[in-house]
Amino acid sequence: MITASVVLFHTPQNLIDTIIRSYRPSAERLLFFVDNTPGMEKSKRFMPVAEYSPYIYIYRTGRNPGYGCAHNIAIRESIRIHSEFHIVLNPDLSFEPSVIDALSSYAREHTDVVYMLPEVVDQNGEVQHLCKLLPTPSDLIFRRFFPFLPGAAEKNNRYVLLDSGYDHIMNPPCLSGCFMFMRVSTLEKYNLFFDERFFMYCEDFDLMRRLHKVGKTIYYPYVQITHAHERSSYHSFKMMCHHISSAVKYFNKYGWFKDKERDKMNSGMTI
């Protein structure tokens, strides 16, 4: 069995419909919605959504506890029902249902793989460079605030592994959290969940880092998904503040300028 979760927060119906069509729920492919929209009565458990499909379930938090916290509710459910793989999905994705089959087939053949990300393109078909090294403070600062400075482009290209060509399987220490295909037995064995101190942003960096310590975190470019990425922190002062706050929490947790684990993981990355 495979499970997936999508966090909702005033999410437009067209996005919900698209992710359902893409994932194509079935008896062996359950879909969990965790609704963070405030004002609704809190759920006690996941309830089936009859108007959609008998294989779609919803849990209402009654408030907005954060992105990672909401997905943790679904991850715990996937462990409880002994799912083989769990996928954390952004609501702004679209893909062919066969993508799930290809990823699960590869993961079953390669039991040391604990996480997979397919090729991700934008709505114009351009590849999004979502494979990364573990960030240093300067990586994030220059990328966000000073991309025009001399040397900033080269620094960013190194950070997002641009020279790799994005045309072959890689095992980077940091991958995007827009589509997180994870082995549930690994999550259970090592008690790996999102750190709920991160309300939004950097929670994927943190979980990816911990996954990379115990297995391979694979970029798999032979199947493709489309991500309508809006980079909301670039357009909203509120989201930018969330992003900065999460980055501070991340570097407080692992170290700002001295981080031996980061150095080891980054130096072991080959392209």
Contacts in CASP RR format, 6 or more apart in sequence:
PFRMAT RR
TARGET T0000
AUTHOR 0000-0000-0000
METHOD contacts of the structure
MODEL  1
MITASVVLFHTPQNLIDTIIRSYRPSAERLLFFVDNTPGMEKSKRFMPVA
EYSPYIYIYRTGRNPGYGCAHNIAIRESIRIHSEFHIVLNPDLSFEPSVI
DALSSYAREHTDVVYMLPEVVDQNGEVQHLCKLLPTPSDLIFRRFFPFLP
GAAEKNNRYVLLDSGYDHIMNPPCLSGCFMFMRVSTLEKYNLFFDERFFM
YCEDFDLMRRLHKVGKTIYYPYVQITHAHERSSYHSFKMMCHHISSAVKY
FNKYGWFKDKERDKMNSGMTI
1 28 0 8 1.000
1 29 0 8 1.000
1 30 0 8 1.000
1 81 0 8 1.000
1 82 0 8 1.000
1 83 0 8 1.000
1 84 0 8 1.000
2 28 0 8 1.000
2 29 0 8 1.000
2 30 0 8 1.000
2 83 0 8 1.000
2 84 0 8 1.000
2 85 0 8 1.000
2 86 0 8 1.000
2 87 0 8 1.000
2 100 0 8 1.000
2 104 0 8 1.000
3 29 0 8 1.000
3 30 0 8 1.000
3 31 0 8 1.000
3 32 0 8 1.000
3 74 0 8 1.000
3 77 0 8 1.000
3 78 0 8 1.000
3 81 0 8 1.000
3 83 0 8 1.000
3 85 0 8 1.000
3 86 0 8 1.000
3 87 0 8 1.000
3 184 0 8 1.000
4 23 0 8 1.000
4 29 0 8 1.000
4 30 0 8 1.000
4 31 0 8 1.000
4 32 0 8 1.000
4 86 0 8 1.000
4 87 0 8 1.000
4 88 0 8 1.000
4 89 0 8 1.000
5 31 0 8 1.000
5 32 0 8 1.000
5 33 0 8 1.000
5 34 0 8 1.000
5 70 0 8 1.000
5 71 0 8 1.000
5 73 0 8 1.000
5 74 0 8 1.000
5 75 0 8 1.000
5 78 0 8 1.000
5 86 0 8 1.000
5 87 0 8 1.000
5 88 0 8 1.000
5 89 0 8 1.000
6 16 0 8 1.000
6 19 0 8 1.000
6 31 0 8 1.000
6 32 0 8 1.000
6 33 0 8 1.000
6 34 0 8 1.000
6 89 0 8 1.000
6 90 0 8 1.000
6 91 0 8 1.000
7 33 0 8 1.000
7 34 0 8 1.000
7 35 0 8 1.000
7 36 0 8 1.000
7 66 0 8 1.000
7 67 0 8 1.000
7 68 0 8 1.000
7 70 0 8 1.000
7 71 0 8 1.000
7 91 0 8 1.000
8 16 0 8 1.000
8 33 0 8 1.000
8 34 0 8 1.000
8 35 0 8 1.000
8 36 0 8 1.000
8 37 0 8 1.000
8 91 0 8 1.000
9 35 0 8 1.000
9 36 0 8 1.000
9 37 0 8 1.000
9 64 0 8 1.000
10 37 0 8 1.000
11 37 0 8 1.000
11 91 0 8 1.000
15 91 0 8 1.000
15 92 0 8 1.000
16 33 0 8 1.000
16 91 0 8 1.000
18 93 0 8 1.000
18 94 0 8 1.000
19 31 0 8 1.000
19 89 0 8 1.000
19 91 0 8 1.000
19 93 0 8 1.000
19 94 0 8 1.000
20 31 0 8 1.000
20 52 0 8 1.000
20 53 0 8 1.000
20 56 0 8 1.000
21 94 0 8 1.000
22 93 0 8 1.000
22 94 0 8 1.000
22 95 0 8 1.000
22 96 0 8 1.000
22 97 0 8 1.000
23 29 0 8 1.000
23 31 0 8 1.000
23 89 0 8 1.000
23 97 0 8 1.000
23 100 0 8 1.000
24 97 0 8 1.000
25 31 0 8 1.000
25 52 0 8 1.000
25 53 0 8 1.000
25 55 0 8 1.000
25 56 0 8 1.000
26 55 0 8 1.000
27 55 0 8 1.000
29 55 0 8 1.000
29 100 0 8 1.000
30 55 0 8 1.000
30 56 0 8 1.000
30 57 0 8 1.000
30 81 0 8 1.000
30 83 0 8 1.000
31 53 0 8 1.000
31 55 0 8 1.000
31 56 0 8 1.000
31 57 0 8 1.000
32 46 0 8 1.000
32 56 0 8 1.000
32 57 0 8 1.000
32 58 0 8 1.000
32 59 0 8 1.000
32 74 0 8 1.000
32 77 0 8 1.000
32 78 0 8 1.000
33 49 0 8 1.000
33 56 0 8 1.000
33 57 0 8 1.000
33 58 0 8 1.000
33 59 0 8 1.000
34 58 0 8 1.000
34 59 0 8 1.000
34 61 0 8 1.000
34 70 0 8 1.000
34 71 0 8 1.000
34 73 0 8 1.000
34 74 0 8 1.000
35 58 0 8 1.000
35 59 0 8 1.000
35 60 0 8 1.000
35 61 0 8 1.000
35 62 0 8 1.000
36 61 0 8 1.000
36 62 0 8 1.000
36 63 0 8 1.000
36 64 0 8 1.000
36 65 0 8 1.000
36 66 0 8 1.000
36 67 0 8 1.000
36 70 0 8 1.000
37 60 0 8 1.000
37 62 0 8 1.000
37 64 0 8 1.000
38 62 0 8 1.000
38 63 0 8 1.000
38 64 0 8 1.000
39 62 0 8 1.000
39 63 0 8 1.000
40 60 0 8 1.000
40 62 0 8 1.000
41 60 0 8 1.000
41 62 0 8 1.000
42 60 0 8 1.000
42 61 0 8 1.000
42 62 0 8 1.000
42 63 0 8 1.000
43 58 0 8 1.000
43 59 0 8 1.000
43 60 0 8 1.000
43 61 0 8 1.000
45 59 0 8 1.000
46 57 0 8 1.000
46 58 0 8 1.000
46 59 0 8 1.000
46 77 0 8 1.000
47 57 0 8 1.000
47 58 0 8 1.000
47 59 0 8 1.000
48 54 0 8 1.000
48 56 0 8 1.000
48 57 0 8 1.000
49 56 0 8 1.000
49 57 0 8 1.000
49 58 0 8 1.000
59 73 0 8 1.000
59 74 0 8 1.000
59 77 0 8 1.000
61 69 0 8 1.000
61 70 0 8 1.000
61 73 0 8 1.000
65 196 0 8 1.000
66 196 0 8 1.000
66 199 0 8 1.000
66 200 0 8 1.000
67 194 0 8 1.000
67 198 0 8 1.000
67 199 0 8 1.000
67 200 0 8 1.000
67 203 0 8 1.000
68 194 0 8 1.000
68 196 0 8 1.000
68 198 0 8 1.000
68 203 0 8 1.000
69 194 0 8 1.000
69 196 0 8 1.000
71 88 0 8 1.000
71 194 0 8 1.000
72 193 0 8 1.000
72 194 0 8 1.000
72 196 0 8 1.000
74 86 0 8 1.000
75 86 0 8 1.000
75 88 0 8 1.000
75 184 0 8 1.000
75 187 0 8 1.000
75 193 0 8 1.000
75 194 0 8 1.000
76 193 0 8 1.000
78 86 0 8 1.000
78 184 0 8 1.000
78 187 0 8 1.000
79 184 0 8 1.000
79 187 0 8 1.000
79 188 0 8 1.000
82 184 0 8 1.000
83 184 0 8 1.000
84 104 0 8 1.000
84 183 0 8 1.000
84 184 0 8 1.000
84 185 0 8 1.000
85 103 0 8 1.000
85 104 0 8 1.000
85 107 0 8 1.000
85 181 0 8 1.000
85 182 0 8 1.000
85 183 0 8 1.000
85 184 0 8 1.000
86 182 0 8 1.000
86 184 0 8 1.000
86 187 0 8 1.000
87 100 0 8 1.000
87 179 0 8 1.000
87 180 0 8 1.000
87 181 0 8 1.000
87 182 0 8 1.000
88 177 0 8 1.000
88 179 0 8 1.000
88 180 0 8 1.000
88 182 0 8 1.000
89 178 0 8 1.000
89 179 0 8 1.000
90 177 0 8 1.000
90 178 0 8 1.000
90 179 0 8 1.000
90 227 0 8 1.000
92 227 0 8 1.000
92 228 0 8 1.000
92 229 0 8 1.000
92 230 0 8 1.000
93 178 0 8 1.000
93 179 0 8 1.000
93 225 0 8 1.000
93 226 0 8 1.000
93 227 0 8 1.000
93 228 0 8 1.000
94 225 0 8 1.000
94 226 0 8 1.000
94 228 0 8 1.000
95 118 0 8 1.000
95 223 0 8 1.000
95 224 0 8 1.000
95 225 0 8 1.000
95 226 0 8 1.000
96 223 0 8 1.000
98 223 0 8 1.000
99 118 0 8 1.000
99 223 0 8 1.000
99 224 0 8 1.000
99 225 0 8 1.000
102 118 0 8 1.000
102 220 0 8 1.000
102 222 0 8 1.000
102 223 0 8 1.000
103 116 0 8 1.000
103 118 0 8 1.000
103 181 0 8 1.000
103 220 0 8 1.000
103 223 0 8 1.000
106 113 0 8 1.000
106 116 0 8 1.000
106 218 0 8 1.000
106 220 0 8 1.000
107 113 0 8 1.000
107 116 0 8 1.000
107 181 0 8 1.000
107 183 0 8 1.000
110 216 0 8 1.000
110 218 0 8 1.000
112 215 0 8 1.000
112 216 0 8 1.000
113 183 0 8 1.000
113 215 0 8 1.000
113 216 0 8 1.000
113 217 0 8 1.000
113 218 0 8 1.000
114 182 0 8 1.000
114 183 0 8 1.000
114 186 0 8 1.000
114 211 0 8 1.000
114 214 0 8 1.000
114 215 0 8 1.000
114 216 0 8 1.000
114 217 0 8 1.000
115 175 0 8 1.000
115 180 0 8 1.000
115 181 0 8 1.000
115 182 0 8 1.000
115 183 0 8 1.000
115 208 0 8 1.000
115 211 0 8 1.000
115 212 0 8 1.000
115 215 0 8 1.000
115 216 0 8 1.000
115 217 0 8 1.000
115 218 0 8 1.000
116 181 0 8 1.000
116 217 0 8 1.000
116 218 0 8 1.000
116 219 0 8 1.000
116 220 0 8 1.000
117 130 0 8 1.000
117 131 0 8 1.000
117 175 0 8 1.000
117 176 0 8 1.000
117 177 0 8 1.000
117 179 0 8 1.000
117 180 0 8 1.000
117 181 0 8 1.000
117 217 0 8 1.000
117 218 0 8 1.000
117 219 0 8 1.000
117 220 0 8 1.000
118 179 0 8 1.000
118 181 0 8 1.000
118 220 0 8 1.000
118 221 0 8 1.000
118 222 0 8 1.000
118 223 0 8 1.000
118 224 0 8 1.000
118 225 0 8 1.000
119 127 0 8 1.000
119 166 0 8 1.000
119 219 0 8 1.000
119 220 0 8 1.000
119 221 0 8 1.000
119 222 0 8 1.000
119 223 0 8 1.000
119 224 0 8 1.000
119 225 0 8 1.000
120 127 0 8 1.000
120 128 0 8 1.000
120 130 0 8 1.000
120 176 0 8 1.000
120 178 0 8 1.000
120 179 0 8 1.000
120 224 0 8 1.000
120 225 0 8 1.000
120 226 0 8 1.000
120 227 0 8 1.000
121 127 0 8 1.000
121 128 0 8 1.000
121 224 0 8 1.000
121 225 0 8 1.000
121 226 0 8 1.000
121 227 0 8 1.000
122 128 0 8 1.000
122 226 0 8 1.000
122 227 0 8 1.000
122 228 0 8 1.000
122 229 0 8 1.000
123 226 0 8 1.000
123 228 0 8 1.000
125 226 0 8 1.000
127 166 0 8 1.000
128 176 0 8 1.000
128 227 0 8 1.000
128 229 0 8 1.000
129 160 0 8 1.000
129 161 0 8 1.000
129 162 0 8 1.000
129 166 0 8 1.000
130 160 0 8 1.000
130 175 0 8 1.000
130 176 0 8 1.000
130 177 0 8 1.000
130 178 0 8 1.000
131 160 0 8 1.000
131 161 0 8 1.000
131 164 0 8 1.000
131 166 0 8 1.000
131 170 0 8 1.000
131 172 0 8 1.000
131 174 0 8 1.000
131 175 0 8 1.000
131 219 0 8 1.000
132 159 0 8 1.000
132 160 0 8 1.000
132 161 0 8 1.000
132 172 0 8 1.000
132 173 0 8 1.000
132 174 0 8 1.000
132 175 0 8 1.000
133 139 0 8 1.000
133 158 0 8 1.000
133 159 0 8 1.000
133 161 0 8 1.000
133 172 0 8 1.000
133 173 0 8 1.000
133 174 0 8 1.000
133 265 0 8 1.000
133 266 0 8 1.000
133 269 0 8 1.000
134 173 0 8 1.000
134 174 0 8 1.000
134 205 0 8 1.000
134 209 0 8 1.000
134 259 0 8 1.000
134 262 0 8 1.000
134 265 0 8 1.000
134 266 0 8 1.000
135 159 0 8 1.000
135 174 0 8 1.000
135 205 0 8 1.000
136 257 0 8 1.000
136 259 0 8 1.000
136 262 0 8 1.000
137 247 0 8 1.000
137 251 0 8 1.000
137 256 0 8 1.000
137 257 0 8 1.000
138 155 0 8 1.000
139 155 0 8 1.000
139 156 0 8 1.000
139 159 0 8 1.000
140 247 0 8 1.000
142 149 0 8 1.000
142 152 0 8 1.000
142 155 0 8 1.000
142 156 0 8 1.000
143 152 0 8 1.000
143 156 0 8 1.000
143 159 0 8 1.000
144 233 0 8 1.000
144 234 0 8 1.000
144 243 0 8 1.000
146 152 0 8 1.000
147 153 0 8 1.000
147 156 0 8 1.000
156 162 0 8 1.000
157 163 0 8 1.000
161 170 0 8 1.000
161 172 0 8 1.000
161 269 0 8 1.000
161 271 0 8 1.000
163 271 0 8 1.000
164 170 0 8 1.000
164 271 0 8 1.000
165 271 0 8 1.000
166 219 0 8 1.000
166 221 0 8 1.000
167 221 0 8 1.000
168 221 0 8 1.000
169 218 0 8 1.000
169 219 0 8 1.000
169 220 0 8 1.000
169 221 0 8 1.000
170 218 0 8 1.000
170 219 0 8 1.000
170 269 0 8 1.000
170 271 0 8 1.000
171 216 0 8 1.000
171 217 0 8 1.000
171 218 0 8 1.000
171 219 0 8 1.000
171 269 0 8 1.000
172 217 0 8 1.000
172 219 0 8 1.000
172 269 0 8 1.000
173 208 0 8 1.000
173 209 0 8 1.000
173 212 0 8 1.000
173 217 0 8 1.000
173 265 0 8 1.000
173 266 0 8 1.000
173 269 0 8 1.000
174 205 0 8 1.000
174 208 0 8 1.000
174 209 0 8 1.000
174 212 0 8 1.000
175 204 0 8 1.000
175 208 0 8 1.000
175 217 0 8 1.000
175 219 0 8 1.000
176 204 0 8 1.000
177 204 0 8 1.000
177 208 0 8 1.000
178 227 0 8 1.000
178 229 0 8 1.000
179 225 0 8 1.000
179 227 0 8 1.000
180 204 0 8 1.000
180 207 0 8 1.000
180 208 0 8 1.000
182 211 0 8 1.000
186 192 0 8 1.000
186 211 0 8 1.000
186 214 0 8 1.000
186 215 0 8 1.000
187 193 0 8 1.000
190 210 0 8 1.000
190 214 0 8 1.000
192 207 0 8 1.000
192 210 0 8 1.000
192 211 0 8 1.000
192 214 0 8 1.000
193 207 0 8 1.000
194 203 0 8 1.000
194 206 0 8 1.000
194 207 0 8 1.000
195 203 0 8 1.000
195 206 0 8 1.000
195 207 0 8 1.000
195 253 0 8 1.000
197 249 0 8 1.000
198 206 0 8 1.000
198 246 0 8 1.000
198 249 0 8 1.000
198 250 0 8 1.000
199 242 0 8 1.000
199 245 0 8 1.000
199 246 0 8 1.000
200 239 0 8 1.000
200 242 0 8 1.000
200 243 0 8 1.000
200 246 0 8 1.000
201 233 0 8 1.000
201 242 0 8 1.000
201 243 0 8 1.000
201 246 0 8 1.000
201 247 0 8 1.000
202 243 0 8 1.000
202 246 0 8 1.000
202 247 0 8 1.000
202 249 0 8 1.000
202 250 0 8 1.000
203 246 0 8 1.000
205 250 0 8 1.000
206 250 0 8 1.000
206 253 0 8 1.000
208 217 0 8 1.000
209 254 0 8 1.000
209 261 0 8 1.000
209 265 0 8 1.000
211 217 0 8 1.000
212 265 0 8 1.000
213 261 0 8 1.000
232 239 0 8 1.000
233 239 0 8 1.000
233 240 0 8 1.000
233 242 0 8 1.000
233 243 0 8 1.000
234 240 0 8 1.000
254 261 0 8 1.000
254 262 0 8 1.000
END
